């Protein structure tokens, strides 16, 4: 029932694409095939480390293990400043954005919370807090540095 509620709330928020993931760029970006074209998808609400950051490659591998080569549904309301589709990635009833946070592979990107449906905001905040407390991946570090800070450091 909860999965159905989540799917309905997401579906009401944006357009849907049923696609195959052809590549995982980093812990928060995938490339999908739509017909003959490929599009970059940025996982909304997710702020994952850059590949050169500590754990960057490990977090990309986690995302690849979840979705690489699989058919997913992208629910996207808009594009980001780089032209990438920005949305939730669903594998069956599993929200992959949320799974990345539960696994300690990403921060909840509060800076852009307005672009995330309310139900997901609550889930993402809770997932990050639980992951921090359990000291999953990113939270094994004393001072995990969000990508924007790292880029400007």
N, C-alpha and C positions, 0 to 999 in steps of 0.2 A: 504494500500500500504506500509506504514512504517513497519507494522508487518511482511509482506511478505519479505521486504528487510532485516529486522533483522533476520528472520528465515533463509534466504538464506545465509547471511553473517556468521551466527553461523554454519550452516551445512557445509559450506566449510572449517571450522576450525578444525573439529574433528569427531570422531565416535559418533554415536547416539545409545542410548538405550531407549526403551519404557518400563517403569517399574512402579511398584506400591510402593509408600512410605509406609514403615511399622513402622517407628519410626523417631522422630526428636530428635537428640542428644543434640543440642544447636542451637543458632541462625545462625549458618553457616554450620551445618553438618546434613545430613539425612542418614537414612539407607533404602535401597531399596531391593526388592526381584527380583532376576534374576533366573528364573527356581527354583531349590531347594536351591540356594545359596542366601546369603544376602551380600550386599556390602555397605561400607560407602562411601558417596559422600560428598566431601568438595565443597561448593559453591565458584567457582573461583571469585576473585576480592573482596570477602566479608571478612571483619574482624569483627566478632561479639564478644561481651564480653563473658568471661567464665561464667559458671553458677553461680559461687560463687561471681562474680562481681555484683555491683549494676545494676539492670535491667536485669541480665542474664536470669533469669527464665521467665520474661515477654517477652523477645525477642525470646526465644525458643517457647513460647506459640504463638507468632505472626506467626512464621514460620509454626508451627504445624497447625494453623488455615488456612493457605494457601494451604498446601500440604498433611497433614497426611491422609493416606488412599486413596489418589487419584493417578490416573495414570498420570505420567509425562514423559517427554522426557529429557534425560540427554545428553548433547552434551559435550563430554570430549576429550581433546587432549592428556592428560597424567595422571600420578599418582603423588601424592605428596610424600614427604619423609617418610610418615607413611603408604604408600601403598594404600591410599584412592584415588578413582577416583576424579579428579579435573575438574569441569566443570560448565556449565550453566544449570540451572534447568528450564524447560519450561512447563507451564501448559496452553495448548492451545497456544495462541499467547503471553501470559504473561511471561516475564522473571522474575522469582522469585528472583534471585540475585538482580536485579534492584529494585524490589518491597521492599525488605528488606532495601535497602538504602533510598528509597523514604519515607518509614515509620519512618526513624530515628532509625532503628534497627541494623545498621552496618556502619562501616567505609568502604570506598573504600580502598582496600588493595594495595596501590601503590607500595609497596615493591616488589610485584610479578606481576606488570602490564604487563611485557613482555609475560606472559602466557594468556593474555586476548585480544581478538580481538579488533582492533582499534575502531570500532564503539561503542563497549561496554565501552571501557575506557572513551570515551567522555560522554556517558550517565551516567556512574557511578560517574564521577567527578561532573557533573551537579546535579545529584540526591542528592549527599551528601551535596553539597553547598546549595541547596534549603532547604533541611531538617534542616541543621544547622540554616539557617536564620529564618525558621519557628519555631525553637526550639522544634522539634519533639523528643520524648522519650530521646535518649542519650544526645541530645543537651539542655535538661532542666538543666543539670548539669553545674556548672561553669567551671570545668576542667574535662571533660570526658576523662578517661584514656584508651587508646587502650590496648587490651589484652597482647601484648608482653611487654609493659611497666609494666602492672600490675603483670605479672608473674615474672618479674625481680625486682620488687619493694621491 
